[in-house]
């Protein structure tokens, strides 16, 4: 009789432990995971797959991401001293004003349709956007993993691995995110875009050298 009672007690303890584990898992899901930057990145990826522009624009500051990207790309092409030239600064502002609307519309078009549109009334803006896409290998990049997150108050930097399919190479991308009032997160900018572009340029050069080796050997 006592043995049966002991077995009954052990079984009850086991059941309680399982229930507590389930409750703990549910609590973790709702109170941590759903409010984490990683979860919001998942929402962004899903919104692209589902062509859900409303969710995408909630979790991606399209204007700021593209504005900061253009600033970085422009800075990478000129010398620091030239950036202080008022005439050049004015010309660069004109270039940015021409390119930014196209960057924004192309990003939205891609989310809505799954492809980039080549038609745009502003030919100069289209050419700038296409050159930027080619420079960064945008159409060949795929998300691989989240490698880490650093949070400070309402901001977070999420380190991800992206793979360029054509180059067959992985790249580290750091995403700056800000917390929204509903405790989810929004992508504000690519924090290490300049470093990524440099690494991507080097990878392109390496790939071209590999492809040209057979030709060089024949010559």
C-alpha positions as CSV (number, residue, x, y, z in Angstrom):
1,X,0.0,0.0,0.0
2,X,2.8,2.4,0.9
3,X,4.7,1.5,-2.3
4,X,1.6,2.4,-4.4
5,X,1.3,5.7,-2.5
6,X,4.9,6.5,-3.2
7,X,4.5,5.7,-6.9
8,X,1.3,7.9,-7.0
9,X,3.3,10.7,-5.4
10,X,6.2,10.4,-7.8
11,X,3.8,10.4,-10.7
12,X,2.0,13.5,-9.5
13,X,5.3,15.3,-9.0
14,X,6.3,14.3,-12.6
15,X,3.0,15.7,-13.9
16,X,3.4,18.9,-12.0
17,X,7.0,19.2,-13.3
18,X,5.8,18.8,-16.9
19,X,3.0,21.4,-16.4
20,X,5.5,23.8,-15.0
21,X,7.9,23.3,-17.9
22,X,5.0,23.9,-20.3
23,X,3.9,27.0,-18.5
24,X,7.5,28.2,-18.4
25,X,7.9,27.7,-22.1
26,X,4.7,29.6,-22.9
27,X,5.8,32.4,-20.6
28,X,9.2,32.6,-22.3
29,X,7.5,32.7,-25.7
30,X,5.1,35.5,-24.8
31,X,7.2,37.6,-22.5
32,X,10.7,37.3,-24.1
33,X,10.7,35.8,-27.6
34,X,7.7,37.8,-29.0
35,X,9.4,41.0,-27.7
36,X,12.9,40.2,-28.9
37,X,14.6,41.9,-31.9
38,X,15.2,38.4,-33.3
39,X,11.4,37.8,-33.5
40,X,10.9,41.1,-35.2
41,X,13.5,40.1,-37.8
42,X,11.5,36.9,-38.3
43,X,8.4,39.1,-38.9
44,X,10.3,41.1,-41.5
45,X,11.5,38.0,-43.4
46,X,7.9,36.5,-43.3
47,X,6.4,39.8,-44.5
48,X,8.7,39.7,-47.6
49,X,7.8,36.0,-48.2
50,X,4.1,36.8,-47.8
51,X,4.3,40.2,-49.7
52,X,2.8,41.8,-46.6
53,X,3.9,45.5,-47.1
54,X,2.0,46.7,-43.9
55,X,4.0,44.5,-41.6
56,X,7.2,45.2,-43.5
57,X,6.8,48.9,-43.2
58,X,5.9,48.6,-39.5
59,X,9.2,46.8,-38.7
60,X,11.5,48.5,-41.3
61,X,12.0,52.3,-41.4
62,X,12.3,52.3,-45.2
63,X,13.2,56.0,-45.5
64,X,15.9,55.9,-42.9
65,X,17.5,52.6,-44.0
66,X,17.8,53.8,-47.6
67,X,18.8,57.4,-46.6
68,X,21.6,56.1,-44.4
69,X,22.7,53.6,-47.0
70,X,23.0,56.3,-49.7
71,X,25.1,58.5,-47.2
72,X,27.4,55.6,-46.6
73,X,27.8,54.7,-50.3
74,X,28.5,58.4,-51.2
75,X,31.0,58.7,-48.4
76,X,32.8,55.6,-49.7
77,X,33.3,57.1,-53.1
78,X,34.9,60.5,-52.2
79,X,37.9,61.6,-50.2
80,X,37.2,63.1,-46.7
81,X,38.6,66.5,-47.8
82,X,36.2,66.6,-50.8
83,X,33.3,66.1,-48.5
84,X,33.9,69.6,-47.1
85,X,33.6,71.2,-50.5
86,X,30.3,73.1,-50.5
87,X,29.8,72.7,-54.3
88,X,30.4,69.0,-54.1
89,X,28.2,68.7,-51.1
90,X,25.4,70.4,-53.0
91,X,25.9,68.0,-56.0
92,X,25.8,65.0,-53.6
93,X,22.6,66.2,-52.1
94,X,21.1,66.4,-55.6
95,X,22.2,62.9,-56.3
96,X,20.7,61.7,-53.0
97,X,17.4,63.4,-53.7
98,X,17.3,61.8,-57.1
99,X,18.1,58.3,-55.8
100,X,16.2,58.1,-52.5
101,X,12.6,58.0,-53.9
102,X,13.7,55.2,-56.2
103,X,15.4,53.3,-53.4
104,X,12.2,53.5,-51.4
105,X,9.9,52.5,-54.2
106,X,12.1,49.6,-55.3
107,X,12.2,48.2,-51.7
108,X,8.4,48.4,-51.5
109,X,8.0,46.9,-55.0
110,X,10.2,44.0,-54.1
111,X,8.2,43.3,-50.9
112,X,4.9,43.5,-52.8
113,X,5.8,41.5,-55.9
114,X,9.0,39.6,-55.1
115,X,11.0,41.4,-57.8
116,X,12.5,44.7,-58.5
117,X,10.8,47.0,-61.1
118,X,13.0,48.5,-63.8
119,X,10.5,51.1,-64.8
120,X,10.8,54.5,-63.2
121,X,10.2,58.0,-64.4
122,X,13.5,59.2,-62.9
123,X,16.1,57.6,-65.1
124,X,19.0,59.0,-63.1
125,X,17.5,57.7,-59.8
126,X,17.0,54.3,-61.4
127,X,20.6,54.0,-62.6
128,X,21.9,55.0,-59.1
129,X,19.7,52.5,-57.4
130,X,20.7,49.7,-59.8
131,X,24.4,50.5,-59.4
132,X,24.0,50.4,-55.6
133,X,22.2,47.0,-55.8
134,X,25.0,45.7,-58.0
135,X,27.7,47.1,-55.7
136,X,26.2,45.3,-52.6
137,X,25.1,42.1,-54.4
138,X,21.6,42.8,-53.0
139,X,19.7,40.4,-55.2
140,X,22.1,37.5,-54.4
141,X,22.1,37.9,-50.6
142,X,20.2,35.4,-48.5
143,X,19.7,35.4,-44.7
144,X,21.6,32.6,-42.9
145,X,21.4,33.1,-39.1
146,X,21.3,35.5,-36.2
147,X,24.6,35.3,-34.4
148,X,24.1,37.7,-31.5
149,X,22.3,40.6,-30.1
150,X,23.5,43.6,-28.0
151,X,20.7,45.5,-26.3
152,X,20.9,48.9,-24.6
153,X,17.6,50.4,-23.4
154,X,15.4,50.8,-26.5
155,X,18.1,50.1,-29.1
156,X,19.6,46.8,-30.2
157,X,22.4,45.8,-32.6
158,X,21.7,42.4,-34.1
159,X,24.6,40.6,-35.8
160,X,23.6,38.3,-38.7
161,X,25.2,36.2,-41.2
162,X,24.2,36.8,-44.9
163,X,25.4,34.6,-47.8
164,X,26.0,35.8,-51.3
165,X,24.9,32.9,-53.5
166,X,27.0,34.0,-56.5
167,X,30.2,34.6,-54.6
168,X,29.5,31.5,-52.3
169,X,30.7,33.6,-49.4
170,X,29.2,34.6,-46.0
171,X,29.2,38.2,-44.7
172,X,28.6,39.7,-41.3
173,X,25.8,42.3,-41.2
174,X,25.0,44.4,-38.2
175,X,21.4,45.7,-38.0
176,X,20.5,48.7,-35.7
177,X,17.0,48.3,-34.4
178,X,14.7,50.4,-32.1
179,X,12.0,49.3,-29.8
180,X,8.4,50.2,-30.8
181,X,5.6,51.2,-28.3
182,X,4.1,47.7,-28.6
183,X,7.5,46.2,-27.5
184,X,8.3,44.8,-31.0
185,X,11.3,46.2,-32.9
186,X,12.0,48.2,-36.1
187,X,15.1,48.1,-38.3
188,X,16.6,51.5,-38.5
189,X,19.8,51.0,-40.5
190,X,22.6,48.7,-41.5
191,X,25.2,49.7,-38.9
192,X,28.3,48.2,-40.6
193,X,27.3,48.9,-44.3
194,X,30.7,50.5,-45.1
195,X,32.6,47.5,-43.8
196,X,30.2,45.1,-45.6
197,X,30.7,47.0,-48.9
198,X,34.5,46.8,-48.5
199,X,34.4,43.1,-47.7
200,X,32.0,42.5,-50.6
201,X,34.3,44.4,-53.1
202,X,37.2,42.3,-52.0
203,X,35.2,39.1,-52.4
204,X,34.2,40.1,-55.9
205,X,37.8,40.8,-56.8
206,X,38.8,37.4,-55.4
207,X,36.1,35.7,-57.4
208,X,37.0,37.4,-60.6
209,X,40.7,36.4,-60.1
210,X,39.6,32.8,-59.7
211,X,37.5,32.9,-62.8
212,X,40.3,34.5,-64.8
213,X,43.0,32.0,-63.7
214,X,42.3,29.5,-66.6
215,X,42.4,32.4,-69.1
216,X,45.6,33.8,-67.7
217,X,47.2,30.3,-67.8
218,X,46.3,29.9,-71.5
219,X,47.8,33.3,-72.3
